[in-house]
Amino acid sequence: MSGARYRALDSLRGLLVVNMVAYHALYDVVNIIGVPMEWYTGWPGYVWQQSICWGFIFLSGFCFRLSSHPVRHGLIILGAGVLVSAVTYAAMPSEFILFGVLYLLGLAGLIQCAVWALWSKLDWPPFPAGLGFALALGGFFLTRNVPRGNLGFEGLALVPLPEQLYQWDWLAVAGLPGPGFSSSDYFPLIPWFLLYLSGYFLWRMLSPRRNVMKMLKPGFAPLAFVGRHSLLIYLLHQPVLMGIFLIFQALPG
């Protein structure tokens, strides 16, 4: 694993964080203040939200080998996901989050660590990066709708999956939610782990090219700072935003 700092990646993560905060701020404007925004609740808002999620997951896979302590990092992210679940369950049951994006990123990192350790122990040759990227990204698009009951992408449903696969809530983490499962933020391993893997394989493709990696060294300092503190900002931004808007709503006039 490499401990090198690539500030361009920090900056990109920081840009995603800024977009995430802005998206959630508008969520509070629409749902707490009650200001209607058709573009936000329609397709443009959905595309914005998905681009943020895709970016975080893909970038996390790309940066997997850059962590000096990937197991510890995965456990911290997973623990943060458990914390979010506990807080939302206790304070906002209607917004309960189970198997959200932090669960995904934590589990994905730990699975990658396990696979990497096993692969190294068996002394197998590296899996071809280009093939891995193509298979992972193609698999993501093919399985995007698995949690909805079919193979396909968004509005394109190719093959319906057997209903028998969706009978147990505990399989929701894999992407097969049962009839009683509910979460306001849901990112199961299928399909999202495949997007994470595509980021990892892209890093495998680019990392031997020193000129490319050298281009990732500089970054935009303010965004890089935000990117380095993305987890803390993720955990704190929504309570802060909701508090601000609730105070605003309570003001006279």
C-alpha positions as CSV (number, residue, x, y, z in Angstrom):
1,M,0.0,0.0,0.0
2,S,1.2,3.5,-0.7
3,G,1.0,6.5,1.6
4,A,1.6,9.0,-1.1
5,R,-0.7,12.1,-1.1
6,Y,-2.3,12.9,-4.4
7,R,-3.9,16.3,-3.9
8,A,-5.9,16.2,-7.1
9,L,-7.8,13.2,-5.7
10,D,-8.3,15.0,-2.4
11,S,-9.5,18.0,-4.4
12,L,-11.9,15.9,-6.4
13,R,-13.3,14.3,-3.2
14,G,-13.6,17.8,-1.7
15,L,-15.6,18.9,-4.8
16,L,-17.9,15.9,-4.3
17,V,-18.3,16.9,-0.6
18,V,-19.3,20.4,-1.5
19,N,-21.9,19.1,-4.0
20,M,-23.2,16.7,-1.3
21,V,-23.6,19.5,1.2
22,A,-25.3,21.7,-1.4
23,Y,-27.6,18.8,-2.4
24,H,-28.6,18.1,1.2
25,A,-29.1,21.8,2.0
26,L,-31.7,22.0,-0.9
27,Y,-33.2,18.8,0.5
28,D,-33.8,20.6,3.8
29,V,-35.1,23.7,1.9
30,V,-37.7,21.5,0.1
31,N,-38.6,19.2,3.0
32,I,-38.3,21.4,6.1
33,I,-38.9,24.9,4.8
34,G,-41.4,23.6,2.2
35,V,-40.1,25.5,-0.8
36,P,-41.1,23.6,-4.0
37,M,-38.4,22.9,-6.5
38,E,-39.6,20.8,-9.4
39,W,-36.1,20.4,-10.9
40,Y,-34.7,19.2,-7.6
41,T,-37.4,16.6,-7.1
42,G,-37.4,15.6,-10.8
43,W,-34.8,14.1,-13.1
44,P,-32.2,16.8,-12.9
45,G,-32.0,16.5,-9.1
46,Y,-31.8,12.7,-9.4
47,V,-28.9,12.9,-11.9
48,W,-27.1,15.3,-9.5
49,Q,-27.6,13.1,-6.6
50,Q,-26.4,10.0,-8.5
51,S,-23.4,11.7,-9.9
52,I,-22.3,12.5,-6.3
53,C,-22.8,9.0,-5.2
54,W,-21.1,7.5,-8.2
55,G,-18.2,9.8,-7.8
56,F,-17.6,8.9,-4.1
57,I,-17.8,5.2,-4.7
58,F,-15.6,5.2,-7.8
59,L,-13.0,7.4,-6.2
60,S,-13.0,5.3,-3.1
61,G,-12.2,2.2,-5.2
62,F,-9.5,4.2,-7.1
63,C,-7.8,5.2,-3.8
64,F,-8.0,1.8,-2.2
65,R,-4.3,1.0,-2.7
66,L,-3.3,4.5,-1.6
67,S,-4.3,3.8,2.1
68,S,-1.5,3.0,4.5
69,H,-3.9,1.1,6.8
70,P,-6.8,-0.2,4.6
71,V,-8.2,-2.5,7.2
72,R,-8.3,0.2,9.8
73,H,-9.7,2.6,7.3
74,G,-12.5,0.1,6.3
75,L,-13.4,-0.5,9.9
76,I,-13.6,3.2,10.7
77,I,-15.9,3.8,7.7
78,L,-18.1,0.8,8.6
79,G,-18.2,2.0,12.2
80,A,-19.3,5.4,11.0
81,G,-22.1,3.7,9.0
82,V,-23.3,1.9,12.2
83,L,-23.2,5.2,14.1
84,V,-25.4,6.8,11.4
85,S,-27.8,3.9,11.6
86,A,-28.0,4.2,15.4
87,V,-28.5,8.0,15.4
88,T,-31.2,8.0,12.7
89,Y,-33.0,5.1,14.3
90,A,-33.1,6.9,17.7
91,A,-33.6,10.5,16.5
92,M,-35.4,10.3,13.1
93,P,-37.0,6.9,12.7
94,S,-38.7,8.1,9.5
95,E,-35.2,8.8,8.0
96,F,-33.7,5.5,9.3
97,I,-30.5,4.6,7.3
98,L,-29.5,1.0,7.0
99,F,-26.9,-0.2,4.5
100,G,-26.2,3.3,3.4
101,V,-23.1,4.6,1.5
102,L,-20.8,4.4,4.5
103,Y,-21.7,0.7,5.0
104,L,-20.9,0.1,1.4
105,L,-17.6,1.9,1.4
106,G,-16.5,0.2,4.7
107,L,-17.6,-3.3,3.5
108,A,-16.1,-2.8,0.1
109,G,-12.7,-1.8,1.5
110,L,-12.7,-4.8,3.9
111,I,-13.7,-7.2,1.1
112,Q,-10.9,-5.8,-1.0
113,C,-8.4,-6.3,1.8
114,A,-9.5,-9.9,2.3
115,V,-9.3,-10.7,-1.5
116,W,-6.0,-8.9,-1.8
117,A,-4.6,-11.0,1.2
118,L,-5.9,-14.3,-0.2
119,W,-4.7,-13.5,-3.7
120,S,-1.2,-12.7,-2.4
121,K,-1.1,-15.8,-0.2
122,L,-2.0,-18.1,-3.1
123,D,0.7,-16.3,-5.2
124,W,-1.6,-15.9,-8.1
125,P,-0.6,-13.5,-10.9
126,P,-2.4,-10.2,-10.9
127,F,-5.8,-10.1,-12.6
128,P,-5.6,-8.2,-15.8
129,A,-6.5,-4.6,-14.9
130,G,-8.1,-3.7,-18.3
131,L,-10.3,-6.8,-18.2
132,G,-11.2,-6.2,-14.6
133,F,-12.2,-2.7,-15.4
134,A,-14.4,-3.7,-18.3
135,L,-16.0,-6.6,-16.4
136,A,-16.6,-4.5,-13.2
137,L,-18.1,-1.5,-15.1
138,G,-20.1,-3.7,-17.4
139,G,-21.4,-5.7,-14.4
140,F,-22.4,-2.5,-12.6
141,F,-24.5,-1.4,-15.5
142,L,-26.0,-4.8,-15.9
143,T,-26.9,-5.2,-12.2
144,R,-27.9,-1.6,-11.5
145,N,-31.5,-2.7,-11.0
146,V,-31.0,-5.9,-9.0
147,P,-32.3,-4.2,-5.8
148,R,-35.5,-3.4,-7.9
149,G,-35.9,-7.0,-9.0
150,N,-34.4,-7.1,-12.5
151,L,-31.2,-7.0,-14.5
152,G,-30.9,-3.7,-16.3
153,F,-30.0,-0.1,-15.9
154,E,-32.4,2.6,-14.5
155,G,-35.5,2.5,-16.7
156,L,-34.1,-0.3,-18.9
157,A,-35.3,-3.6,-17.4
158,L,-33.8,-6.5,-19.3
159,V,-34.5,-9.7,-17.3
160,P,-36.8,-10.0,-14.2
161,L,-35.3,-11.9,-11.3
162,P,-37.1,-14.6,-9.3
163,E,-39.3,-13.2,-6.5
164,Q,-38.0,-15.9,-4.3
165,L,-34.7,-14.1,-4.1
166,Y,-36.4,-11.1,-2.3
167,Q,-37.9,-12.9,0.7
168,W,-35.3,-12.1,3.5
169,D,-34.5,-8.6,4.8
170,W,-31.1,-9.7,5.9
171,L,-30.1,-10.1,2.2
172,A,-30.7,-6.4,1.7
173,V,-26.9,-5.8,2.2
174,A,-26.2,-7.9,-0.8
175,G,-28.8,-6.1,-3.0
176,L,-31.8,-8.5,-2.5
177,P,-34.1,-6.5,-0.1
178,G,-37.0,-8.4,1.5
179,P,-40.6,-7.0,1.5
180,G,-40.1,-5.5,5.0
181,F,-36.8,-3.7,4.3
182,S,-36.7,0.1,4.3
183,S,-33.9,2.6,4.3
184,S,-33.7,6.3,3.4
185,D,-30.1,5.7,2.0
186,Y,-29.5,2.3,0.5
187,F,-26.3,1.2,-1.3
188,P,-26.1,-2.6,-1.3
189,L,-23.0,-4.5,-2.5
190,I,-24.8,-5.4,-5.7
191,P,-24.4,-3.3,-7.8
192,W,-22.3,-0.7,-6.1
193,F,-19.3,-2.9,-5.2
194,L,-18.8,-3.4,-8.9
195,L,-18.5,0.4,-9.4
196,Y,-16.0,0.4,-6.5
197,L,-14.0,-2.3,-8.3
198,S,-14.0,-0.4,-11.5
199,G,-12.3,2.5,-9.7
200,Y,-9.8,0.1,-8.3
201,F,-9.0,-1.5,-11.7
202,L,-8.7,2.0,-13.2
203,W,-6.0,2.8,-10.6
204,R,-4.3,-0.5,-11.5
205,M,-4.3,0.6,-15.2
206,L,-3.0,4.1,-14.5
207,S,-0.6,3.6,-11.5
208,P,2.3,2.3,-13.7
209,R,2.2,5.4,-15.8
210,R,4.4,7.8,-13.8
211,N,3.5,10.8,-16.0
212,V,-0.2,10.3,-15.3
213,M,0.3,9.8,-11.5
214,K,2.5,12.8,-11.4
215,M,-0.4,14.9,-12.7
216,L,-2.4,13.9,-9.7
217,K,0.1,15.3,-7.2
218,P,-1.0,19.0,-7.3
219,G,-4.5,20.1,-6.3
220,F,-6.6,23.0,-5.2
221,A,-5.8,23.5,-1.5
222,P,-9.2,24.5,-0.2
223,L,-10.9,21.6,-1.9
224,A,-8.1,19.2,-0.9
225,F,-8.6,20.2,2.7
226,V,-12.3,19.5,2.5
227,G,-11.5,16.2,0.8
228,R,-9.1,15.1,3.6
229,H,-11.9,15.7,6.2
230,S,-14.7,14.2,4.1
231,L,-15.8,11.7,6.7
232,L,-16.1,14.2,9.5
233,I,-18.0,16.6,7.2
234,Y,-20.3,13.8,6.1
235,L,-21.2,12.9,9.7
236,L,-21.8,16.5,10.8
237,H,-23.1,18.4,7.9
238,Q,-26.7,17.2,7.9
239,P,-27.4,17.8,11.7
240,V,-25.9,21.3,11.3
241,L,-27.9,22.0,8.2
242,M,-31.1,20.8,9.8
243,G,-30.5,22.8,12.9
244,I,-29.9,26.0,10.9
245,F,-33.1,25.5,8.8
246,L,-35.2,24.6,11.9
247,I,-34.0,27.8,13.6
248,F,-34.8,29.7,10.4
249,Q,-38.2,28.2,10.3
250,A,-38.9,29.1,13.9
251,L,-38.1,32.8,13.4
252,P,-41.1,35.1,13.5
253,G,-42.4,36.6,10.3
